[in-house]
Amino acid sequence: MPHDRLLPLHELERKVGFKKSKIYDWIANGAFPPGKLMHGKRLWLESEIDDWIAAEWKKAS
């Protein structure tokens, strides 16, 4: 099983193409993975984000 990276916000923004405000709006509405708080920082599992991206592409097609 490949290692699952933890993405900080700046990498998450780059990966999904949206800024913090949009991402946190989606989290508040239950439309985006909330990530995990670790040492006072919110981090996201890259595999969860990849799954979210794939699901969004599927919805759009």
N, C-alpha and C positions, 0 to 999 in steps of 0.2 A: 504494500500500500504506500503510495507516495506521501511525502510529508506535506501536511496542510499548513500553508503560511497564514500568519495573522497579519491582517492589513490595518495599518493606522489610517486615520481619516484622509490624509493627503494622498495616499495610494488608492484608497477607495474612490475618492473623487475622480482621480485620473482614470481608473478602471471603468467606472460606470458613466463618466462624462457629465456628471451633475455636481453641483456645489453642496456644501454642508446644509444650507437652509432647505433645499429641496429634499435631500436625503432624510433630514430630521422630520420634515413634514410627512413624508411617506412612513417613517417609523411610527409617528404618532397616530397615523391612520391604519396601522397594521399592514401596510403594503410593501414593507421592506424589512429584511432581517435586522433585528435590533443590535446585534453584536453582543459582546461581553465586556464588562468593566474589569480591567486588570491593572492594578497599581495606579488607579485614578485615571486611566485612559480607556477609551472605548476602542475595541479592536474587533475586526470581522474575520471570520474564517473564509479564506479565499474560495473554498469549495461551495459554501453557502451562497456567496456572491455569484459564482459561476452558474449555479443552479437558478438563481433569481434571474440572471441575464437570459439564460436559455428559456425560461418560462415566459419572460416578456417578449422574446422573439417569437415564440410559439403563438402567443396571444395576438401579436401584430400580423401574423400571416394567415 
